[in-house]
Amino acid sequence: MLITGARGQLGTALREVFPEADGRDVDALDVVSPVLEYRPELVLHAAAWTDVDGAEERPDEAAAVNVTGTRNIAGLGAPLVYYSTDYVFDGTKREPYVESDPPSPISVYGRTKLEGEREVRDGWIVRSSWLFGSTGKNFLRTMLAVGAERDEVAVVEDQVGCPTYVGHLAEATKELLDRRHGVWHVAAGGECTWAEFARAIFEEAGISCRIRPISTEELGRPAPRPAYSVLRSEHDDAPALPHWREGLRAALERLL
């Protein structure tokens, strides 16, 4: 078993759940030209270009990792677990997206992840949402850092998703391997805005920092984001993840 992106936040969580896997890191650049001394029996493909705004400025590089890289990893000939994103949807539905909903990405990042999905011929496409954990670069760790330095932080209040703890996603992956191949939505229970998530982080961590809600337009990021990207599964046997607030507490136990 091979885990790509093994040093990233999701890869780190996968290594804990699958200690028997090859823990060598095939990172986001390595997947473009993978060099392996063996043919794996299964690949957990967590390596990806995840810089949403950077993808707008460097679309060819994002495509090289998310599309060409996935094609090359799929070319190893092993069943593949490909981790995708809620950003393959445009956010106009206003109720949870299920697997049969047609994707319509509005950013370069979303388009490259969707194109990556189409490179998977044998395996599972796992769409998840707003990943966070105790390692790597993510919203939780950013909020803990800025909350310790400031009295107030501005956070977007007009985007809704389901923050998903990577530890729970990794555990769900083990369960998913007993399911049929195809597209699966695997995300935390509940939903919230980024501002509500930030407020919960400060409450759980005991940080006295105020949240100033702002709009996506006020934030002015290069890449558009879906206004609503909550994921739910229409499969009766889909893994059920805990509520995002439980995931937050689990991550904070490792950090604080």
C-alpha positions in Angstrom: 0.0 0.0 0.0 1.3 3.4 -0.9 0.2 6.8 0.6 1.0 9.8 -1.6 1.3 13.1 0.2 2.3 11.2 3.3 3.7 14.3 5.1 0.5 16.4 4.5 -2.3 16.7 7.1 -4.4 14.0 5.5 -1.4 11.8 4.7 -0.2 12.0 8.3 -3.7 10.9 9.5 -3.7 8.0 6.9 -0.3 6.8 8.1 -1.8 6.4 11.6 -4.7 4.4 10.4 -2.7 2.4 7.9 0.6 1.8 9.6 1.4 -1.1 7.3 1.5 1.3 4.3 4.6 2.6 2.6 5.2 5.9 4.5 7.7 7.3 2.1 6.4 10.6 0.8 5.4 10.9 -2.8 4.6 14.6 -2.7 2.7 16.9 -4.9 5.6 17.3 -7.3 6.7 13.7 -7.3 3.4 12.5 -8.6 4.0 14.2 -11.9 6.9 11.8 -12.5 6.6 9.0 -9.9 9.5 6.6 -9.5 8.8 3.5 -7.5 10.7 0.2 -7.1 7.5 -1.8 -6.8 3.9 -2.0 -7.9 1.6 -1.2 -5.0 -1.6 -3.1 -4.4 -3.5 0.0 -3.3 -2.8 3.7 -3.5 -4.3 6.3 -1.1 -3.7 9.3 -3.2 -3.7 12.3 -0.8 -1.0 14.3 -2.7 -2.5 17.3 -4.4 -2.2 21.0 -5.2 -4.5 22.5 -2.5 -3.6 26.2 -2.8 -6.9 27.4 -4.1 -5.9 31.0 -4.8 -2.5 29.9 -6.1 -4.2 27.7 -8.7 -5.8 30.8 -10.2 -2.4 32.3 -10.6 -0.6 29.1 -11.7 -3.2 27.0 -13.4 -0.7 24.9 -15.4 1.2 23.9 -12.2 -2.0 23.0 -10.4 -3.1 20.9 -13.4 0.3 19.2 -13.6 -0.2 17.9 -10.0 -4.0 17.4 -9.8 -4.6 16.0 -13.3 -1.3 14.7 -14.8 -0.1 13.6 -11.4 -3.3 11.6 -10.8 -3.1 10.1 -14.3 0.5 8.9 -13.5 -0.5 7.5 -10.2 -3.5 5.7 -11.7 -1.0 4.4 -14.3 0.7 2.4 -11.6 -2.1 -0.1 -12.1 -3.3 -0.4 -8.5 -6.8 0.5 -7.2 -6.8 4.1 -6.2 -8.5 6.2 -3.4 -8.6 9.7 -4.9 -9.4 12.5 -2.4 -11.4 15.2 -4.1 -13.3 18.2 -2.9 -16.6 20.0 -2.4 -15.2 22.7 -4.7 -16.2 20.6 -7.7 -19.6 22.2 -7.2 -20.7 25.8 -7.8 -22.6 26.3 -4.5 -25.9 27.4 -6.0 -27.9 24.4 -4.9 -28.5 25.6 -1.3 -29.0 22.1 0.0 -26.5 19.3 0.5 -24.8 18.0 -2.6 -25.0 14.2 -3.2 -23.0 12.0 -5.5 -25.4 12.2 -8.4 -25.4 16.0 -8.6 -23.6 17.3 -11.7 -20.3 19.0 -10.8 -19.8 22.6 -12.0 -16.6 24.0 -10.5 -16.1 27.8 -10.5 -12.3 27.9 -9.7 -9.2 26.5 -11.3 -8.6 24.4 -8.3 -12.1 22.9 -8.5 -11.7 22.2 -12.2 -8.4 20.5 -11.8 -9.7 18.3 -9.0 -12.7 17.3 -11.2 -10.4 16.5 -14.1 -8.3 14.4 -11.7 -11.5 12.5 -10.8 -11.9 11.6 -14.4 -8.4 10.0 -14.4 -9.5 7.4 -11.9 -10.5 4.1 -13.7 -10.3 1.7 -10.8 -11.1 2.8 -7.3 -12.9 5.2 -5.1 -13.4 9.0 -5.5 -13.8 10.5 -2.0 -15.1 14.0 -2.0 -14.7 15.7 1.4 -14.9 19.3 2.7 -12.9 21.9 4.5 -10.2 19.5 5.9 -8.4 20.3 9.1 -6.2 18.6 11.6 -3.5 19.0 14.2 -0.7 19.1 11.5 -0.1 21.0 8.3 -1.5 24.2 7.1 -5.2 24.6 7.7 -7.9 26.9 9.0 -7.8 25.5 12.6 -4.1 26.1 13.0 -4.3 29.5 11.4 -7.1 30.7 13.7 -5.2 29.4 16.8 -2.2 31.4 15.7 -4.0 34.7 14.9 -6.3 34.4 17.9 -3.3 34.3 20.2 -2.0 37.5 18.7 -5.1 39.6 18.0 -8.2 40.9 19.8 -10.3 40.6 16.7 -10.1 38.7 13.4 -12.3 39.1 10.3 -13.8 35.8 9.0 -16.1 35.1 6.1 -19.8 34.4 7.0 -21.4 33.8 3.6 -19.8 30.4 2.8 -21.3 27.3 4.3 -19.6 23.9 4.4 -18.9 21.0 6.8 -15.4 21.2 8.4 -14.0 17.6 8.3 -11.3 16.3 10.7 -8.7 14.4 8.8 -8.5 11.7 11.5 -12.2 10.9 11.0 -11.7 10.9 7.2 -8.8 8.5 7.5 -10.8 6.1 9.7 -13.7 6.3 7.2 -11.3 5.4 4.4 -10.6 2.0 6.0 -14.4 1.4 6.1 -14.8 2.5 2.5 -12.3 -0.1 1.2 -15.1 -2.7 1.9 -17.5 -0.8 -0.3 -17.9 -0.7 -4.1 -15.8 1.5 -6.3 -17.2 4.8 -7.4 -17.9 8.3 -6.1 -18.5 8.8 -2.4 -19.3 11.9 -0.3 -17.5 11.6 3.0 -17.7 14.7 5.2 -18.4 15.6 8.8 -21.9 15.9 10.2 -23.4 19.3 10.6 -22.7 22.5 8.7 -21.5 26.0 9.5 -19.9 29.1 8.1 -16.2 29.9 8.4 -17.1 32.6 10.9 -19.1 30.0 13.0 -16.2 27.6 12.7 -13.7 30.2 13.9 -16.0 31.1 16.8 -16.2 27.5 17.9 -12.4 27.2 17.7 -11.9 30.1 20.1 -14.6 28.8 22.4 -13.1 25.3 22.6 -9.6 26.6 22.9 -10.4 29.2 25.5 -9.2 32.1 23.4 -10.8 35.5 23.9 -10.7 36.8 20.4 -13.7 38.5 18.7 -14.9 37.4 15.3 -15.9 40.2 12.8 -18.0 38.6 10.2 -17.3 39.7 6.6 -18.5 38.8 3.1 -16.5 36.8 0.5 -16.4 40.0 -1.6 -14.9 42.0 1.3 -12.2 39.3 1.7 -11.3 39.7 -1.9 -9.5 36.4 -2.6 -8.4 35.6 -6.2 -10.3 32.4 -6.5 -14.1 32.2 -6.3 -15.6 29.8 -3.7 -18.9 28.0 -3.6 -21.3 29.8 -1.2 -22.8 26.5 -0.1 -20.9 23.2 -0.5 -22.2 20.8 2.2 -21.7 17.2 1.1 -24.0 14.3 2.0 -24.1 10.8 0.6 -27.1 9.2 -1.1 -25.5 5.7 -0.5 -27.1 3.8 2.3 -23.8 2.2 3.2 -21.7 5.3 3.2 -19.4 5.8 6.2 -20.9 8.3 8.7 -18.5 10.8 10.2 -19.0 12.5 13.6 -20.2 16.1 13.8 -17.6 18.7 12.8 -17.5 19.9 16.4 -16.4 16.5 17.6 -13.7 16.6 15.1 -12.6 20.0 16.3 -12.4 18.7 19.9 -10.3 15.7 18.7 -7.9 17.9 16.8 -7.5 20.3 19.8 -6.7 17.5 22.1 -3.6 16.9 20.1 -2.7 20.6 19.8 -3.4 22.0 23.3 
